[in-house]
């Protein structure tokens, strides 16, 4: 599982700064009831990226997409798979 520190370092390497607020926002439900490790379903999709852009700006949307793709790949998702649109789509794809 990618850690907060890993996501921040990847952002520094790729975007020049850690974007800690974006990573915290994306993973805000991690470990909380009722989600625990299934927290990704809440914000790890296109709707989550749109909200990141609204909250943190356009560049943050690219950071969020990178974070989400990194996490999706841990779940077996590939670049050839469709990108989840929202929470229902995420769950419908068998991702959690």
N, CA, C and O atoms as a Tinker XYZ file with bonds, in Angstrom:
   384  protein
     1  N      0.834000   -1.183000    0.000000    73     2
     2  CA     0.000000    0.000000    0.000000    64     1     3
     3  C      0.876000    1.243000    0.000000    63     2     4     5
     4  O      1.817000    1.351000    0.787000    81     3
     5  N      0.563000    2.174000   -0.882000    73     3     6
     6  CA     1.301000    3.433000   -0.913000    64     5     7
     7  C      1.005000    4.231000    0.350000    63     6     8     9
     8  O     -0.142000    4.343000    0.782000    81     7
     9  N      2.048000    4.772000    0.919000    73     7    10
    10  CA     1.888000    5.581000    2.119000    64     9    11
    11  C      1.765000    7.057000    1.742000    63    10    12    13
    12  O      2.027000    7.455000    0.607000    81    11
    13  N      1.361000    7.844000    2.718000    73    11    14
    14  CA     1.299000    9.294000    2.544000    64    13    15
    15  C      2.662000    9.821000    2.096000    63    14    16    17
    16  O      2.758000   10.637000    1.179000    81    15
    17  N      3.703000    9.343000    2.758000    73    15    18
    18  CA     5.061000    9.794000    2.428000    64    17    19
    19  C      5.443000    9.418000    0.993000    63    18    20    21
    20  O      6.075000   10.207000    0.290000    81    19
    21  N      5.065000    8.231000    0.570000    73    19    22
    22  CA     5.349000    7.802000   -0.807000    64    21    23
    23  C      4.632000    8.690000   -1.808000    63    22    24    25
    24  O      5.230000    9.132000   -2.789000    81    23
    25  N      3.351000    8.953000   -1.566000    73    23    26
    26  CA     2.594000    9.825000   -2.470000    64    25    27
    27  C      3.230000   11.227000   -2.528000    63    26    28    29
    28  O      3.359000   11.809000   -3.605000    81    27
    29  N      3.620000   11.754000   -1.379000    73    27    30
    30  CA     4.243000   13.083000   -1.352000    64    29    31
    31  C      5.571000   13.087000   -2.115000    63    30    32    33
    32  O      5.849000   14.022000   -2.866000    81    31
    33  N      6.381000   12.058000   -1.930000    73    31    34
    34  CA     7.664000   11.997000   -2.631000    64    33    35
    35  C      7.449000   11.881000   -4.141000    63    34    36    37
    36  O      8.150000   12.527000   -4.919000    81    35
    37  N      6.485000   11.061000   -4.555000    73    35    38
    38  CA     6.177000   10.956000   -5.989000    64    37    39
    39  C      5.749000   12.316000   -6.543000    63    38    40    41
    40  O      6.099000   12.665000   -7.671000    81    39
    41  N      4.998000   13.079000   -5.758000    73    39    42
    42  CA     4.568000   14.405000   -6.204000    64    41    43
    43  C      5.741000   15.368000   -6.303000    63    42    44    45
    44  O      5.803000   16.174000   -7.232000    81    43
    45  N      6.662000   15.295000   -5.368000    73    43    46
    46  CA     7.861000   16.136000   -5.441000    64    45    47
    47  C      8.640000   15.796000   -6.705000    63    46    48    49
    48  O      9.059000   16.684000   -7.447000    81    47
    49  N      8.829000   14.501000   -6.941000    73    47    50
    50  CA     9.590000   14.054000   -8.114000    64    49    51
    51  C      8.913000   14.457000   -9.418000    63    50    52    53
    52  O      9.586000   14.844000  -10.373000    81    51
    53  N      7.603000   14.369000   -9.461000    73    51    54
    54  CA     6.872000   14.589000  -10.712000    64    53    55
    55  C      6.371000   16.022000  -10.892000    63    54    56    57
    56  O      6.349000   16.537000  -12.010000    81    55
    57  N      5.966000   16.672000   -9.783000    73    55    58
    58  CA     5.325000   17.984000   -9.865000    64    57    59
    59  C      6.079000   19.099000   -9.142000    63    58    60    61
    60  O      5.682000   20.262000   -9.215000    81    59
    61  N      7.168000   18.752000   -8.443000    73    59    62
    62  CA     8.006000   19.769000   -7.823000    64    61    63
    63  C      7.628000   20.177000   -6.416000    63    62    64    65
    64  O      8.320000   20.990000   -5.802000    81    63
    65  N      6.546000   19.631000   -5.896000    73    63    66
    66  CA     6.147000   19.901000   -4.515000    64    65    67
    67  C      5.301000   18.733000   -4.005000    63    66    68    69
    68  O      4.786000   17.954000   -4.806000    81    67
    69  N      5.152000   18.602000   -2.689000    73    67    70
    70  CA     4.511000   17.400000   -2.143000    64    69    71
    71  C      2.990000   17.315000   -2.301000    63    70    72    73
    72  O      2.441000   16.214000   -2.337000    81    71
    73  N      2.310000   18.441000   -2.394000    73    71    74
    74  CA     0.849000   18.460000   -2.480000    64    73    75
    75  C      0.221000   17.628000   -1.364000    63    74    76    77
    76  O     -0.715000   16.863000   -1.592000    81    75
    77  N      0.751000   17.792000   -0.163000    73    75    78
    78  CA     0.289000   17.020000    0.997000    64    77    79
    79  C     -1.212000   17.161000    1.215000    63    78    80    81
    80  O     -1.876000   16.188000    1.573000    81    79
    81  N     -1.757000   18.360000    1.004000    73    79    82
    82  CA    -3.185000   18.578000    1.249000    64    81    83
    83  C     -4.050000   17.738000    0.313000    63    82    84    85
    84  O     -5.131000   17.292000    0.696000    81    83
    85  N     -3.580000   17.523000   -0.902000    73    83    86
    86  CA    -4.318000   16.700000   -1.863000    64    85    87
    87  C     -4.316000   15.243000   -1.404000    63    86    88    89
    88  O     -5.358000   14.589000   -1.402000    81    87
    89  N     -3.164000   14.746000   -1.022000    73    87    90
    90  CA    -3.064000   13.348000   -0.582000    64    89    91
    91  C     -3.862000   13.110000    0.701000    63    90    92    93
    92  O     -4.507000   12.072000    0.855000    81    91
    93  N     -3.814000   14.070000    1.614000    73    91    94
    94  CA    -4.617000   13.943000    2.841000    64    93    95
    95  C     -6.104000   13.922000    2.511000    63    94    96    97
    96  O     -6.860000   13.131000    3.076000    81    95
    97  N     -6.519000   14.786000    1.601000    73    95    98
    98  CA    -7.939000   14.852000    1.243000    64    97    99
    99  C     -8.383000   13.549000    0.573000    63    98   100   101
   100  O     -9.438000   13.015000    0.914000    81    99
   101  N     -7.599000   13.034000   -0.369000    73    99   102
   102  CA    -7.964000   11.798000   -1.060000    64   101   103
   103  C     -8.091000   10.624000   -0.098000    63   102   104   105
   104  O     -8.963000    9.773000   -0.273000    81   103
   105  N     -7.242000   10.569000    0.902000    73   103   106
   106  CA    -7.211000    9.440000    1.822000    64   105   107
   107  C     -7.854000    9.734000    3.176000    63   106   108   109
   108  O     -7.611000    9.019000    4.149000    81   107
   109  N     -8.666000   10.774000    3.241000    73   107   110
   110  CA    -9.245000   11.201000    4.519000    64   109   111
   111  C    -10.063000   10.115000    5.212000    63   110   112   113
   112  O    -10.157000   10.114000    6.439000    81   111
   113  N    -10.654000    9.198000    4.462000    73   111   114
   114  CA   -11.493000    8.162000    5.059000    64   113   115
   115  C    -10.726000    6.881000    5.376000    63   114   116   117
   116  O    -11.313000    5.922000    5.876000    81   115
   117  N     -9.438000    6.850000    5.096000    73   115   118
   118  CA    -8.625000    5.660000    5.348000    64   117   119
   119  C     -8.635000    5.309000    6.831000    63   118   120   121
   120  O     -8.363000    6.151000    7.687000    81   119
   121  N     -8.953000    4.057000    7.116000    73   119   122
   122  CA    -8.940000    3.585000    8.490000    64   121   123
   123  C    -10.145000    3.974000    9.319000    63   122   124   125
   124  O    -10.224000    3.622000   10.496000    81   123
   125  N    -11.086000    4.694000    8.726000    73   123   126
   126  CA   -12.271000    5.101000    9.472000    64   125   127
   127  C    -13.416000    4.130000    9.201000    63   126   128   129
   128  O    -13.456000    3.469000    8.163000    81   127
   129  N    -14.326000    4.058000   10.131000    73   127   130
   130  CA   -15.527000    3.238000    9.940000    64   129   131
   131  C    -16.472000    3.994000    9.013000    63   130   132   133
   132  O    -16.583000    5.213000    9.141000    81   131
   133  N    -17.124000    3.360000    8.129000    73   131   134
   134  CA   -17.122000    1.919000    7.885000    64   133   135
   135  C    -16.125000    1.497000    6.805000    63   134   136   137
   136  O    -16.155000    0.346000    6.369000    81   135
   137  N    -15.253000    2.388000    6.367000    73   135   138
   138  CA   -14.443000    2.141000    5.174000    64   137   139
   139  C    -13.163000    1.354000    5.404000    63   138   140   141
   140  O    -12.887000    0.398000    4.679000    81   139
   141  N    -12.384000    1.740000    6.394000    73   139   142
   142  CA   -11.063000    1.149000    6.593000    64   141   143
   143  C    -10.265000    1.219000    5.290000    63   142   144   145
   144  O    -10.064000    2.310000    4.757000    81   143
   145  N     -9.801000    0.068000    4.762000    73   143   146
   146  CA    -9.015000    0.078000    3.520000    64   145   147
   147  C     -9.890000    0.286000    2.283000    63   146   148   149
   148  O     -9.368000    0.471000    1.183000    81   147
   149  N    -11.172000    0.259000    2.446000    73   147   150
   150  CA   -12.061000    0.476000    1.301000    64   149   151
   151  C    -12.390000    1.955000    1.125000    63   150   152   153
   152  O    -13.350000    2.314000    0.443000    81   151
   153  N    -11.592000    2.792000    1.741000    73   151   154
   154  CA   -11.800000    4.242000    1.667000    64   153   155
   155  C    -11.652000    4.778000    0.248000    63   154   156   157
   156  O    -12.211000    5.828000   -0.071000    81   155
   157  N    -10.920000    4.086000   -0.600000    73   155   158
   158  CA   -10.635000    4.600000   -1.943000    64   157   159
   159  C    -11.897000    4.793000   -2.764000    63   158   160   161
   160  O    -11.943000    5.649000   -3.648000    81   159
   161  N    -12.909000    4.010000   -2.479000    73   159   162
   162  CA   -14.158000    4.122000   -3.225000    64   161   163
   163  C    -14.779000    5.521000   -3.102000    63   162   164   165
   164  O    -15.530000    5.936000   -3.986000    81   163
   165  N    -14.483000    6.243000   -2.036000    73   163   166
   166  CA   -15.121000    7.537000   -1.768000    64   165   167
   167  C    -14.597000    8.650000   -2.679000    63   166   168   169
   168  O    -15.380000    9.478000   -3.146000    81   167
   169  N    -13.283000    8.684000   -2.941000    73   167   170
   170  CA   -12.707000    9.821000   -3.672000    64   169   171
   171  C    -11.740000    9.444000   -4.787000    63   170   172   173
   172  O    -11.232000   10.333000   -5.470000    81   171
   173  N    -11.473000    8.174000   -4.991000    73   171   174
   174  CA   -10.481000    7.743000   -5.980000    64   173   175
   175  C    -11.139000    7.461000   -7.337000    63   174   176   177
   176  O    -11.193000    6.320000   -7.797000    81   175
   177  N    -11.635000    8.534000   -7.961000    73   175   178
   178  CA   -12.330000    8.430000   -9.246000    64   177   179
   179  C    -12.435000    9.823000   -9.862000    63   178   180   181
   180  O    -11.987000   10.802000   -9.266000    81   179
   181  N    -13.035000    9.912000  -11.072000    73   179   182
   182  CA   -13.151000   11.204000  -11.781000    64   181   183
   183  C    -13.870000   12.253000  -10.947000    63   182   184   185
   184  O    -13.453000   13.411000  -10.927000    81   183
   185  N    -14.938000   11.875000  -10.260000    73   183   186
   186  CA   -15.666000   12.840000   -9.435000    64   185   187
   187  C    -14.763000   13.390000   -8.331000    63   186   188   189
   188  O    -14.840000   14.572000   -7.997000    81   187
   189  N    -13.909000   12.538000   -7.767000    73   187   190
   190  CA   -12.963000   12.991000   -6.753000    64   189   191
   191  C    -11.947000   13.963000   -7.326000    63   190   192   193
   192  O    -11.589000   14.951000   -6.685000    81   191
   193  N    -11.488000   13.681000   -8.532000    73   191   194
   194  CA   -10.527000   14.585000   -9.190000    64   193   195
   195  C    -11.170000   15.938000   -9.446000    63   194   196   197
   196  O    -10.537000   16.971000   -9.228000    81   195
   197  N    -12.410000   15.950000   -9.904000    73   195   198
   198  CA   -13.101000   17.236000  -10.125000    64   197   199
   199  C    -13.196000   18.034000   -8.826000    63   198   200   201
   200  O    -13.047000   19.256000   -8.833000    81   199
   201  N    -13.442000   17.351000   -7.727000    73   199   202
   202  CA   -13.530000   18.039000   -6.438000    64   201   203
   203  C    -12.156000   18.560000   -6.012000    63   202   204   205
   204  O    -12.062000   19.652000   -5.451000    81   203
   205  N    -11.100000   17.802000   -6.266000    73   203   206
   206  CA    -9.740000   18.268000   -5.977000    64   205   207
   207  C     -9.452000   19.548000   -6.755000    63   206   208   209
   208  O     -8.911000   20.503000   -6.198000    81   207
   209  N     -9.805000   19.576000   -8.025000    73   207   210
   210  CA    -9.583000   20.774000   -8.855000    64   209   211
   211  C    -10.346000   21.958000   -8.261000    63   210   212   213
   212  O     -9.814000   23.065000   -8.174000    81   211
   213  N    -11.582000   21.721000   -7.859000    73   211   214
   214  CA   -12.386000   22.797000   -7.269000    64   213   215
   215  C    -11.760000   23.302000   -5.965000    63   214   216   217
   216  O    -11.736000   24.507000   -5.713000    81   215
   217  N    -11.260000   22.397000   -5.152000    73   215   218
   218  CA   -10.707000   22.774000   -3.848000    64   217   219
   219  C     -9.278000   23.315000   -3.906000    63   218   220   221
   220  O     -8.934000   24.248000   -3.181000    81   219
   221  N     -8.435000   22.715000   -4.787000    73   219   222
   222  CA    -6.999000   22.994000   -4.728000    64   221   223
   223  C     -6.387000   23.519000   -6.025000    63   222   224   225
   224  O     -5.217000   23.901000   -6.038000    81   223
   225  N     -7.156000   23.546000   -7.119000    73   223   226
   226  CA    -6.636000   24.086000   -8.370000    64   225   227
   227  C     -6.341000   23.032000   -9.421000    63   226   228   229
   228  O     -6.318000   21.833000   -9.144000    81   227
   229  N     -6.119000   23.511000  -10.631000    73   227   230
   230  CA    -5.950000   22.656000  -11.797000    64   229   231
   231  C     -4.775000   21.692000  -11.667000    63   230   232   233
   232  O     -4.928000   20.500000  -11.933000    81   231
   233  N     -3.613000   22.185000  -11.266000    73   231   234
   234  CA    -2.450000   21.302000  -11.154000    64   233   235
   235  C     -2.706000   20.190000  -10.144000    63   234   236   237
   236  O     -2.239000   19.065000  -10.325000    81   235
   237  N     -3.442000   20.497000   -9.089000    73   235   238
   238  CA    -3.758000   19.487000   -8.079000    64   237   239
   239  C     -4.570000   18.340000   -8.680000    63   238   240   241
   240  O     -4.503000   17.214000   -8.188000    81   239
   241  N     -5.334000   18.614000   -9.734000    73   239   242
   242  CA    -6.077000   17.552000  -10.401000    64   241   243
   243  C     -5.151000   16.520000  -11.012000    63   242   244   245
   244  O     -5.434000   15.323000  -10.954000    81   243
   245  N     -4.051000   16.960000  -11.596000    73   243   246
   246  CA    -3.060000   16.031000  -12.150000    64   245   247
   247  C     -2.395000   15.220000  -11.044000    63   246   248   249
   248  O     -2.117000   14.033000  -11.217000    81   247
   249  N     -2.145000   15.856000   -9.927000    73   247   250
   250  CA    -1.562000   15.177000   -8.771000    64   249   251
   251  C     -2.531000   14.098000   -8.270000    63   250   252   253
   252  O     -2.129000   12.968000   -7.992000    81   251
   253  N     -3.803000   14.462000   -8.162000    73   251   254
   254  CA    -4.815000   13.505000   -7.701000    64   253   255
   255  C     -4.911000   12.312000   -8.648000    63   254   256   257
   256  O     -4.981000   11.169000   -8.197000    81   255
   257  N     -4.914000   12.569000   -9.951000    73   255   258
   258  CA    -4.996000   11.475000  -10.926000    64   257   259
   259  C     -3.801000   10.524000  -10.755000    63   258   260   261
   260  O     -3.965000    9.305000  -10.781000    81   259
   261  N     -2.619000   11.083000  -10.583000    73   259   262
   262  CA    -1.421000   10.259000  -10.394000    64   261   263
   263  C     -1.546000    9.414000   -9.124000    63   262   264   265
   264  O     -1.248000    8.220000   -9.142000    81   263
   265  N     -1.980000   10.022000   -8.035000    73   263   266
   266  CA    -2.189000    9.325000   -6.757000    64   265   267
   267  C     -3.176000    8.169000   -6.957000    63   266   268   269
   268  O     -2.922000    7.042000   -6.533000    81   267
   269  N     -4.292000    8.466000   -7.603000    73   267   270
   270  CA    -5.344000    7.466000   -7.792000    64   269   271
   271  C     -4.850000    6.316000   -8.665000    63   270   272   273
   272  O     -5.089000    5.152000   -8.343000    81   271
   273  N     -4.171000    6.624000   -9.753000    73   271   274
   274  CA    -3.654000    5.572000  -10.632000    64   273   275
   275  C     -2.666000    4.691000   -9.876000    63   274   276   277
   276  O     -2.688000    3.469000  -10.025000    81   275
   277  N     -1.816000    5.289000   -9.080000    73   275   278
   278  CA    -0.869000    4.518000   -8.281000    64   277   279
   279  C     -1.605000    3.538000   -7.364000    63   278   280   281
   280  O     -1.222000    2.373000   -7.257000    81   279
   281  N     -2.651000    4.013000   -6.713000    73   279   282
   282  CA    -3.424000    3.159000   -5.814000    64   281   283
   283  C     -4.227000    2.111000   -6.585000    63   282   284   285
   284  O     -4.307000    0.958000   -6.161000    81   283
   285  N     -4.820000    2.504000   -7.709000    73   283   286
   286  CA    -5.593000    1.544000   -8.506000    64   285   287
   287  C     -4.724000    0.380000   -8.975000    63   286   288   289
   288  O     -5.162000   -0.770000   -8.980000    81   287
   289  N     -3.499000    0.686000   -9.366000    73   287   290
   290  CA    -2.599000   -0.366000   -9.829000    64   289   291
   291  C     -2.315000   -1.376000   -8.727000    63   290   292   293
   292  O     -2.088000   -2.552000   -9.011000    81   291
   293  N     -2.325000   -0.937000   -7.482000    73   291   294
   294  CA    -2.150000   -1.859000   -6.360000    64   293   295
   295  C     -3.316000   -2.840000   -6.262000    63   294   296   297
   296  O     -3.176000   -3.927000   -5.702000    81   295
   297  N     -4.459000   -2.452000   -6.808000    73   295   298
   298  CA    -5.657000   -3.290000   -6.765000    64   297   299
   299  C     -5.816000   -4.128000   -8.034000    63   298   300   301
   300  O     -6.823000   -4.818000   -8.194000    81   299
   301  N     -4.836000   -4.075000   -8.938000    73   299   302
   302  CA    -4.890000   -4.879000  -10.153000    64   301   303
   303  C     -5.409000   -4.155000  -11.379000    63   302   304   305
   304  O     -5.510000   -4.747000  -12.453000    81   303
   305  N     -5.738000   -2.885000  -11.232000    73   303   306
   306  CA    -6.211000   -2.077000  -12.356000    64   305   307
   307  C     -5.049000   -1.837000  -13.308000    63   306   308   309
   308  O     -3.904000   -1.705000  -12.874000    81   307
   309  N     -5.341000   -1.780000  -14.615000    73   307   310
   310  CA    -4.312000   -1.467000  -15.609000    64   309   311
   311  C     -4.754000   -0.271000  -16.432000    63   310   312   313
   312  O     -5.921000    0.119000  -16.400000    81   311
   313  N     -3.831000    0.299000  -17.156000    73   311   314
   314  CA    -4.117000    1.470000  -17.995000    64   313   315
   315  C     -5.153000    1.149000  -19.080000    63   314   316   317
   316  O     -5.787000    2.058000  -19.617000    81   315
   317  N     -5.326000   -0.128000  -19.402000    73   315   318
   318  CA    -6.310000   -0.520000  -20.404000    64   317   319
   319  C     -7.724000   -0.588000  -19.820000    63   318   320   321
   320  O     -8.698000   -0.608000  -20.572000    81   319
   321  N     -7.845000   -0.624000  -18.513000    73   319   322
   322  CA    -9.150000   -0.655000  -17.849000    64   321   323
   323  C     -9.758000    0.749000  -17.847000    63   322   324   325
   324  O     -9.031000    1.742000  -17.875000    81   323
   325  N    -11.083000    0.830000  -17.814000    73   323   326
   326  CA   -11.708000    2.157000  -17.719000    64   325   327
   327  C    -11.381000    2.798000  -16.368000    63   326   328   329
   328  O    -11.222000    2.114000  -15.357000    81   327
   329  N    -11.287000    4.110000  -16.384000    73   327   330
   330  CA   -11.027000    4.854000  -15.151000    64   329   331
   331  C    -12.376000    5.052000  -14.457000    63   330   332   333
   332  O    -13.333000    5.480000  -15.102000    81   331
   333  N    -12.476000    4.753000  -13.160000    73   331   334
   334  CA   -13.765000    4.886000  -12.477000    64   333   335
   335  C    -14.281000    6.325000  -12.492000    63   334   336   337
   336  O    -13.524000    7.275000  -12.292000    81   335
   337  N    -15.587000    6.463000  -12.734000    73   335   338
   338  CA   -16.219000    7.786000  -12.830000    64   337   339
   339  C    -16.642000    8.345000  -11.475000    63   338   340   341
   340  O    -16.545000    9.548000  -11.232000    81   339
   341  N    -17.111000    7.463000  -10.598000    73   339   342
   342  CA   -17.633000    7.883000   -9.298000    64   341   343
   343  C    -17.614000    6.677000   -8.356000    63   342   344   345
   344  O    -17.117000    5.611000   -8.720000    81   343
   345  N    -18.146000    6.843000   -7.165000    73   343   346
   346  CA   -18.094000    5.761000   -6.183000    64   345   347
   347  C    -18.830000    4.515000   -6.668000    63   346   348   349
   348  O    -18.312000    3.407000   -6.530000    81   347
   349  N    -20.017000    4.673000   -7.229000    73   347   350
   350  CA   -20.779000    3.515000   -7.704000    64   349   351
   351  C    -20.026000    2.788000   -8.811000    63   350   352   353
   352  O    -19.997000    1.558000   -8.840000    81   351
   353  N    -19.426000    3.534000   -9.710000    73   351   354
   354  CA   -18.649000    2.935000  -10.794000    64   353   355
   355  C    -17.441000    2.197000  -10.230000    63   354   356   357
   356  O    -17.126000    1.092000  -10.670000    81   355
   357  N    -16.771000    2.798000   -9.268000    73   355   358
   358  CA   -15.597000    2.201000   -8.618000    64   357   359
   359  C    -15.965000    0.836000   -8.033000    63   358   360   361
   360  O    -15.278000   -0.158000   -8.269000    81   359
   361  N    -17.041000    0.805000   -7.280000    73   359   362
   362  CA   -17.491000   -0.436000   -6.662000    64   361   363
   363  C    -17.960000   -1.427000   -7.723000    63   362   364   365
   364  O    -17.679000   -2.622000   -7.629000    81   363
   365  N    -18.670000   -0.935000   -8.726000    73   363   366
   366  CA   -19.150000   -1.786000   -9.804000    64   365   367
   367  C    -18.033000   -2.447000  -10.588000    63   366   368   369
   368  O    -18.233000   -3.511000  -11.176000    81   367
   369  N    -16.867000   -1.835000  -10.605000    73   367   370
   370  CA   -15.708000   -2.403000  -11.279000    64   369   371
   371  C    -15.015000   -3.461000  -10.421000    63   370   372   373
   372  O    -14.042000   -4.080000  -10.852000    81   371
   373  N    -15.517000   -3.662000   -9.217000    73   371   374
   374  CA   -14.921000   -4.647000   -8.310000    64   373   375
   375  C    -13.740000   -4.097000   -7.534000    63   374   376   377
   376  O    -12.963000   -4.860000   -6.960000    81   375
   377  N    -13.598000   -2.784000   -7.510000    73   375   378
   378  CA   -12.523000   -2.143000   -6.764000    64   377   379
   379  C    -13.064000   -1.735000   -5.388000    63   378   380   381
   380  O    -14.266000   -1.528000   -5.221000    81   379
   381  N    -12.192000   -1.627000   -4.444000    73   379   382
   382  CA   -12.594000   -1.178000   -3.106000    64   381   383
   383  C    -11.530000   -0.306000   -2.541000    63   382   384
   384  O    -11.664000    0.183000   -1.420000    81   383
